[in-house]
Amino acid sequence: GSAPPRPVLNDGEILAALKQNFGHDGFRPMQDDVIKAVLAGQDCVGLFPTGHGKSLLYMLPATIFSGITIVVSPLLALVQDQIEKLRSFNIQAAAINSTQTSQQRKSIRNDLTSEQPETKVLYLTPEFLASDDNVL
């Protein structure tokens, strides 16, 4: 199938989404450039120092786009922190990884394949992607 149409948002609408979803009044330097590129459907890479707000670069678009945002992260501890952070903003997030039982993974997969998935952001590890033939 074809990709869903990209939302067309002006700067004010992007800032309103930032405030509504995360409580921030503005962006750190360069965050808005990357987020605008993502929202426009452009491929991009953002290289930022630790603590500069890289997670917002996918979290904000995940709240704007319909569908599920998939994040590949090698660190399980970081994944759990990010899930808790998103949930604190009432954004449903989940992870599928090798530490879960098959029942836990099945429950998440059932949500992801439902007509109205609750999950907005799904975290996967590179090892899990490489080892599981049936990720979803």
mmCIF file of the C-alpha atoms, coordinates in Angstrom:
data_MODEL
# 
_entry.id   MODEL 
# 
loop_
_atom_site.group_PDB 
_atom_site.id 
_atom_site.type_symbol 
_atom_site.label_atom_id 
_atom_site.label_alt_id 
_atom_site.label_comp_id 
_atom_site.label_asym_id 
_atom_site.label_entity_id 
_atom_site.label_seq_id 
_atom_site.pdbx_PDB_ins_code 
_atom_site.Cartn_x 
_atom_site.Cartn_y 
_atom_site.Cartn_z 
_atom_site.occupancy 
_atom_site.B_iso_or_equiv 
_atom_site.pdbx_formal_charge 
_atom_site.auth_seq_id 
_atom_site.auth_comp_id 
_atom_site.auth_asym_id 
_atom_site.auth_atom_id 
_atom_site.pdbx_PDB_model_num 
ATOM 1   C CA . GLY A 1 1   ? 0.000  0.000   0.000  1.00 0.00 ? 1   GLY A CA 1 
ATOM 2   C CA . SER A 1 2   ? 0.916  3.607   -0.208 1.00 0.00 ? 2   SER A CA 1 
ATOM 3   C CA . ALA A 1 3   ? 2.103  5.688   2.709  1.00 0.00 ? 3   ALA A CA 1 
ATOM 4   C CA . PRO A 1 4   ? -0.446 7.892   4.451  1.00 0.00 ? 4   PRO A CA 1 
ATOM 5   C CA . PRO A 1 5   ? -0.348 11.537  3.425  1.00 0.00 ? 5   PRO A CA 1 
ATOM 6   C CA . ARG A 1 6   ? 2.040  13.678  5.425  1.00 0.00 ? 6   ARG A CA 1 
ATOM 7   C CA . PRO A 1 7   ? 0.473  16.340  7.591  1.00 0.00 ? 7   PRO A CA 1 
ATOM 8   C CA . VAL A 1 8   ? 1.169  19.866  6.452  1.00 0.00 ? 8   VAL A CA 1 
ATOM 9   C CA . LEU A 1 9   ? 1.787  21.979  9.530  1.00 0.00 ? 9   LEU A CA 1 
ATOM 10  C CA . ASN A 1 10  ? 3.004  25.522  9.855  1.00 0.00 ? 10  ASN A CA 1 
ATOM 11  C CA . ASP A 1 11  ? 5.438  26.602  12.572 1.00 0.00 ? 11  ASP A CA 1 
ATOM 12  C CA . GLY A 1 12  ? 2.637  27.683  14.903 1.00 0.00 ? 12  GLY A CA 1 
ATOM 13  C CA . GLU A 1 13  ? 0.888  24.325  14.613 1.00 0.00 ? 13  GLU A CA 1 
ATOM 14  C CA . ILE A 1 14  ? 4.134  22.459  15.296 1.00 0.00 ? 14  ILE A CA 1 
ATOM 15  C CA . LEU A 1 15  ? 4.769  24.602  18.384 1.00 0.00 ? 15  LEU A CA 1 
ATOM 16  C CA . ALA A 1 16  ? 1.173  24.036  19.521 1.00 0.00 ? 16  ALA A CA 1 
ATOM 17  C CA . ALA A 1 17  ? 1.665  20.257  19.200 1.00 0.00 ? 17  ALA A CA 1 
ATOM 18  C CA . LEU A 1 18  ? 4.905  20.553  21.186 1.00 0.00 ? 18  LEU A CA 1 
ATOM 19  C CA . LYS A 1 19  ? 3.160  22.481  23.957 1.00 0.00 ? 19  LYS A CA 1 
ATOM 20  C CA . GLN A 1 20  ? 0.077  20.240  23.984 1.00 0.00 ? 20  GLN A CA 1 
ATOM 21  C CA . ASN A 1 21  ? 1.940  16.922  24.013 1.00 0.00 ? 21  ASN A CA 1 
ATOM 22  C CA . PHE A 1 22  ? 5.110  17.728  25.958 1.00 0.00 ? 22  PHE A CA 1 
ATOM 23  C CA . GLY A 1 23  ? 4.537  21.047  27.730 1.00 0.00 ? 23  GLY A CA 1 
ATOM 24  C CA . HIS A 1 24  ? 7.481  22.819  26.054 1.00 0.00 ? 24  HIS A CA 1 
ATOM 25  C CA . ASP A 1 25  ? 7.195  26.359  24.704 1.00 0.00 ? 25  ASP A CA 1 
ATOM 26  C CA . GLY A 1 26  ? 9.986  26.017  22.155 1.00 0.00 ? 26  GLY A CA 1 
ATOM 27  C CA . PHE A 1 27  ? 12.716 23.883  20.665 1.00 0.00 ? 27  PHE A CA 1 
ATOM 28  C CA . ARG A 1 28  ? 16.408 23.597  21.386 1.00 0.00 ? 28  ARG A CA 1 
ATOM 29  C CA . PRO A 1 29  ? 18.710 24.643  18.532 1.00 0.00 ? 29  PRO A CA 1 
ATOM 30  C CA . MET A 1 30  ? 18.245 22.514  15.401 1.00 0.00 ? 30  MET A CA 1 
ATOM 31  C CA . GLN A 1 31  ? 15.451 20.344  16.852 1.00 0.00 ? 31  GLN A CA 1 
ATOM 32  C CA . ASP A 1 32  ? 12.829 22.180  14.829 1.00 0.00 ? 32  ASP A CA 1 
ATOM 33  C CA . ASP A 1 33  ? 14.815 21.743  11.602 1.00 0.00 ? 33  ASP A CA 1 
ATOM 34  C CA . VAL A 1 34  ? 14.948 17.970  12.033 1.00 0.00 ? 34  VAL A CA 1 
ATOM 35  C CA . ILE A 1 35  ? 11.302 17.715  13.109 1.00 0.00 ? 35  ILE A CA 1 
ATOM 36  C CA . LYS A 1 36  ? 10.171 19.774  10.094 1.00 0.00 ? 36  LYS A CA 1 
ATOM 37  C CA . ALA A 1 37  ? 12.181 17.478  7.798  1.00 0.00 ? 37  ALA A CA 1 
ATOM 38  C CA . VAL A 1 38  ? 10.606 14.387  9.377  1.00 0.00 ? 38  VAL A CA 1 
ATOM 39  C CA . LEU A 1 39  ? 7.126  15.884  9.086  1.00 0.00 ? 39  LEU A CA 1 
ATOM 40  C CA . ALA A 1 40  ? 7.821  16.661  5.420  1.00 0.00 ? 40  ALA A CA 1 
ATOM 41  C CA . GLY A 1 41  ? 8.725  13.010  4.810  1.00 0.00 ? 41  GLY A CA 1 
ATOM 42  C CA . GLN A 1 42  ? 12.408 13.713  4.212  1.00 0.00 ? 42  GLN A CA 1 
ATOM 43  C CA . ASP A 1 43  ? 15.159 11.348  5.251  1.00 0.00 ? 43  ASP A CA 1 
ATOM 44  C CA . CYS A 1 44  ? 17.404 13.025  7.795  1.00 0.00 ? 44  CYS A CA 1 
ATOM 45  C CA . VAL A 1 45  ? 20.033 12.390  10.420 1.00 0.00 ? 45  VAL A CA 1 
ATOM 46  C CA . GLY A 1 46  ? 20.309 14.426  13.597 1.00 0.00 ? 46  GLY A CA 1 
ATOM 47  C CA . LEU A 1 47  ? 23.608 14.263  15.464 1.00 0.00 ? 47  LEU A CA 1 
ATOM 48  C CA . PHE A 1 48  ? 23.229 15.927  18.844 1.00 0.00 ? 48  PHE A CA 1 
ATOM 49  C CA . PRO A 1 49  ? 25.127 15.704  22.133 1.00 0.00 ? 49  PRO A CA 1 
ATOM 50  C CA . THR A 1 50  ? 23.836 13.710  25.085 1.00 0.00 ? 50  THR A CA 1 
ATOM 51  C CA . GLY A 1 51  ? 20.919 15.458  26.735 1.00 0.00 ? 51  GLY A CA 1 
ATOM 52  C CA . HIS A 1 52  ? 20.110 17.665  23.754 1.00 0.00 ? 52  HIS A CA 1 
ATOM 53  C CA . GLY A 1 53  ? 16.665 16.201  23.160 1.00 0.00 ? 53  GLY A CA 1 
ATOM 54  C CA . LYS A 1 54  ? 17.157 13.653  20.388 1.00 0.00 ? 54  LYS A CA 1 
ATOM 55  C CA . SER A 1 55  ? 14.158 11.621  21.552 1.00 0.00 ? 55  SER A CA 1 
ATOM 56  C CA . LEU A 1 56  ? 11.820 14.517  20.814 1.00 0.00 ? 56  LEU A CA 1 
ATOM 57  C CA . LEU A 1 57  ? 12.860 14.238  17.145 1.00 0.00 ? 57  LEU A CA 1 
ATOM 58  C CA . TYR A 1 58  ? 10.718 11.102  16.805 1.00 0.00 ? 58  TYR A CA 1 
ATOM 59  C CA . MET A 1 59  ? 8.370  11.551  19.767 1.00 0.00 ? 59  MET A CA 1 
ATOM 60  C CA . LEU A 1 60  ? 6.714  14.726  18.481 1.00 0.00 ? 60  LEU A CA 1 
ATOM 61  C CA . PRO A 1 61  ? 6.136  13.401  14.937 1.00 0.00 ? 61  PRO A CA 1 
ATOM 62  C CA . ALA A 1 62  ? 4.712  10.207  16.496 1.00 0.00 ? 62  ALA A CA 1 
ATOM 63  C CA . THR A 1 63  ? 2.001  12.315  18.133 1.00 0.00 ? 63  THR A CA 1 
ATOM 64  C CA . ILE A 1 64  ? 1.206  14.061  14.843 1.00 0.00 ? 64  ILE A CA 1 
ATOM 65  C CA . PHE A 1 65  ? 1.264  11.133  12.407 1.00 0.00 ? 65  PHE A CA 1 
ATOM 66  C CA . SER A 1 66  ? -1.336 8.419   12.410 1.00 0.00 ? 66  SER A CA 1 
ATOM 67  C CA . GLY A 1 67  ? 0.062  4.932   12.696 1.00 0.00 ? 67  GLY A CA 1 
ATOM 68  C CA . ILE A 1 68  ? 2.964  3.555   14.698 1.00 0.00 ? 68  ILE A CA 1 
ATOM 69  C CA . THR A 1 69  ? 6.482  4.952   14.977 1.00 0.00 ? 69  THR A CA 1 
ATOM 70  C CA . ILE A 1 70  ? 9.153  2.238   15.198 1.00 0.00 ? 70  ILE A CA 1 
ATOM 71  C CA . VAL A 1 71  ? 12.357 3.065   17.070 1.00 0.00 ? 71  VAL A CA 1 
ATOM 72  C CA . VAL A 1 72  ? 15.398 0.774   16.994 1.00 0.00 ? 72  VAL A CA 1 
ATOM 73  C CA . SER A 1 73  ? 17.495 1.172   20.141 1.00 0.00 ? 73  SER A CA 1 
ATOM 74  C CA . PRO A 1 74  ? 20.281 -1.095  21.404 1.00 0.00 ? 74  PRO A CA 1 
ATOM 75  C CA . LEU A 1 75  ? 19.919 -0.236  25.097 1.00 0.00 ? 75  LEU A CA 1 
ATOM 76  C CA . LEU A 1 76  ? 17.073 -1.935  26.982 1.00 0.00 ? 76  LEU A CA 1 
ATOM 77  C CA . ALA A 1 77  ? 17.454 0.374   30.001 1.00 0.00 ? 77  ALA A CA 1 
ATOM 78  C CA . LEU A 1 78  ? 17.120 3.439   27.768 1.00 0.00 ? 78  LEU A CA 1 
ATOM 79  C CA . VAL A 1 79  ? 14.109 1.900   26.035 1.00 0.00 ? 79  VAL A CA 1 
ATOM 80  C CA . GLN A 1 80  ? 12.325 1.414   29.357 1.00 0.00 ? 80  GLN A CA 1 
ATOM 81  C CA . ASP A 1 81  ? 13.104 5.004   30.384 1.00 0.00 ? 81  ASP A CA 1 
ATOM 82  C CA . GLN A 1 82  ? 11.726 6.303   27.080 1.00 0.00 ? 82  GLN A CA 1 
ATOM 83  C CA . ILE A 1 83  ? 8.551  4.218   27.405 1.00 0.00 ? 83  ILE A CA 1 
ATOM 84  C CA . GLU A 1 84  ? 7.963  5.580   30.898 1.00 0.00 ? 84  GLU A CA 1 
ATOM 85  C CA . LYS A 1 85  ? 8.596  9.134   29.673 1.00 0.00 ? 85  LYS A CA 1 
ATOM 86  C CA . LEU A 1 86  ? 6.107  8.770   26.815 1.00 0.00 ? 86  LEU A CA 1 
ATOM 87  C CA . ARG A 1 87  ? 3.499  7.200   29.080 1.00 0.00 ? 87  ARG A CA 1 
ATOM 88  C CA . SER A 1 88  ? 3.909  10.124  31.503 1.00 0.00 ? 88  SER A CA 1 
ATOM 89  C CA . PHE A 1 89  ? 2.658  12.294  28.612 1.00 0.00 ? 89  PHE A CA 1 
ATOM 90  C CA . ASN A 1 90  ? -0.235 9.860   27.947 1.00 0.00 ? 90  ASN A CA 1 
ATOM 91  C CA . ILE A 1 91  ? 1.411  8.547   24.777 1.00 0.00 ? 91  ILE A CA 1 
ATOM 92  C CA . GLN A 1 92  ? 1.193  4.756   24.580 1.00 0.00 ? 92  GLN A CA 1 
ATOM 93  C CA . ALA A 1 93  ? 4.552  3.093   23.953 1.00 0.00 ? 93  ALA A CA 1 
ATOM 94  C CA . ALA A 1 94  ? 5.742  -0.511  24.047 1.00 0.00 ? 94  ALA A CA 1 
ATOM 95  C CA . ALA A 1 95  ? 8.794  -2.620  23.358 1.00 0.00 ? 95  ALA A CA 1 
ATOM 96  C CA . ILE A 1 96  ? 9.264  -6.059  21.907 1.00 0.00 ? 96  ILE A CA 1 
ATOM 97  C CA . ASN A 1 97  ? 12.545 -7.663  22.920 1.00 0.00 ? 97  ASN A CA 1 
ATOM 98  C CA . SER A 1 98  ? 14.175 -10.927 23.918 1.00 0.00 ? 98  SER A CA 1 
ATOM 99  C CA . THR A 1 99  ? 13.605 -10.426 27.663 1.00 0.00 ? 99  THR A CA 1 
ATOM 100 C CA . GLN A 1 100 ? 9.824  -10.767 27.337 1.00 0.00 ? 100 GLN A CA 1 
ATOM 101 C CA . THR A 1 101 ? 7.731  -13.886 27.511 1.00 0.00 ? 101 THR A CA 1 
ATOM 102 C CA . SER A 1 102 ? 6.023  -15.057 24.348 1.00 0.00 ? 102 SER A CA 1 
ATOM 103 C CA . GLN A 1 103 ? 2.686  -14.052 25.923 1.00 0.00 ? 103 GLN A CA 1 
ATOM 104 C CA . GLN A 1 104 ? 3.903  -10.485 26.499 1.00 0.00 ? 104 GLN A CA 1 
ATOM 105 C CA . ARG A 1 105 ? 5.093  -10.238 22.890 1.00 0.00 ? 105 ARG A CA 1 
ATOM 106 C CA . LYS A 1 106 ? 1.812  -11.726 21.653 1.00 0.00 ? 106 LYS A CA 1 
ATOM 107 C CA . SER A 1 107 ? -0.203 -9.150  23.587 1.00 0.00 ? 107 SER A CA 1 
ATOM 108 C CA . ILE A 1 108 ? 1.772  -6.288  22.031 1.00 0.00 ? 108 ILE A CA 1 
ATOM 109 C CA . ARG A 1 109 ? 1.530  -7.831  18.559 1.00 0.00 ? 109 ARG A CA 1 
ATOM 110 C CA . ASN A 1 110 ? -2.244 -8.186  18.964 1.00 0.00 ? 110 ASN A CA 1 
ATOM 111 C CA . ASP A 1 111 ? -2.495 -4.482  19.739 1.00 0.00 ? 111 ASP A CA 1 
ATOM 112 C CA . LEU A 1 112 ? -0.242 -3.529  16.820 1.00 0.00 ? 112 LEU A CA 1 
ATOM 113 C CA . THR A 1 113 ? -2.281 -5.533  14.332 1.00 0.00 ? 113 THR A CA 1 
ATOM 114 C CA . SER A 1 114 ? -5.673 -4.373  15.608 1.00 0.00 ? 114 SER A CA 1 
ATOM 115 C CA . GLU A 1 115 ? -7.776 -1.893  13.649 1.00 0.00 ? 115 GLU A CA 1 
ATOM 116 C CA . GLN A 1 116 ? -7.144 0.832   16.235 1.00 0.00 ? 116 GLN A CA 1 
ATOM 117 C CA . PRO A 1 117 ? -3.783 0.134   17.911 1.00 0.00 ? 117 PRO A CA 1 
ATOM 118 C CA . GLU A 1 118 ? -3.223 1.935   21.188 1.00 0.00 ? 118 GLU A CA 1 
ATOM 119 C CA . THR A 1 119 ? 0.554  1.870   20.750 1.00 0.00 ? 119 THR A CA 1 
ATOM 120 C CA . LYS A 1 120 ? 1.988  4.986   19.075 1.00 0.00 ? 120 LYS A CA 1 
ATOM 121 C CA . VAL A 1 121 ? 5.712  4.223   19.565 1.00 0.00 ? 121 VAL A CA 1 
ATOM 122 C CA . LEU A 1 122 ? 7.230  0.736   19.364 1.00 0.00 ? 122 LEU A CA 1 
ATOM 123 C CA . TYR A 1 123 ? 10.812 0.086   20.439 1.00 0.00 ? 123 TYR A CA 1 
ATOM 124 C CA . LEU A 1 124 ? 12.798 -2.831  19.022 1.00 0.00 ? 124 LEU A CA 1 
ATOM 125 C CA . THR A 1 125 ? 16.415 -3.851  19.620 1.00 0.00 ? 125 THR A CA 1 
ATOM 126 C CA . PRO A 1 126 ? 18.781 -4.663  16.745 1.00 0.00 ? 126 PRO A CA 1 
ATOM 127 C CA . GLU A 1 127 ? 19.362 -8.142  18.222 1.00 0.00 ? 127 GLU A CA 1 
ATOM 128 C CA . PHE A 1 128 ? 15.651 -8.863  18.311 1.00 0.00 ? 128 PHE A CA 1 
ATOM 129 C CA . LEU A 1 129 ? 15.201 -7.697  14.729 1.00 0.00 ? 129 LEU A CA 1 
ATOM 130 C CA . ALA A 1 130 ? 18.064 -9.926  13.606 1.00 0.00 ? 130 ALA A CA 1 
ATOM 131 C CA . SER A 1 131 ? 16.839 -12.996 15.493 1.00 0.00 ? 131 SER A CA 1 
ATOM 132 C CA . ASP A 1 132 ? 13.061 -12.941 15.082 1.00 0.00 ? 132 ASP A CA 1 
ATOM 133 C CA . ASP A 1 133 ? 11.723 -13.902 11.654 1.00 0.00 ? 133 ASP A CA 1 
ATOM 134 C CA . ASN A 1 134 ? 8.237  -12.775 12.608 1.00 0.00 ? 134 ASN A CA 1 
ATOM 135 C CA . VAL A 1 135 ? 8.784  -9.391  14.286 1.00 0.00 ? 135 VAL A CA 1 
ATOM 136 C CA . LEU A 1 136 ? 5.186  -8.401  13.767 1.00 0.00 ? 136 LEU A CA 1 
# 
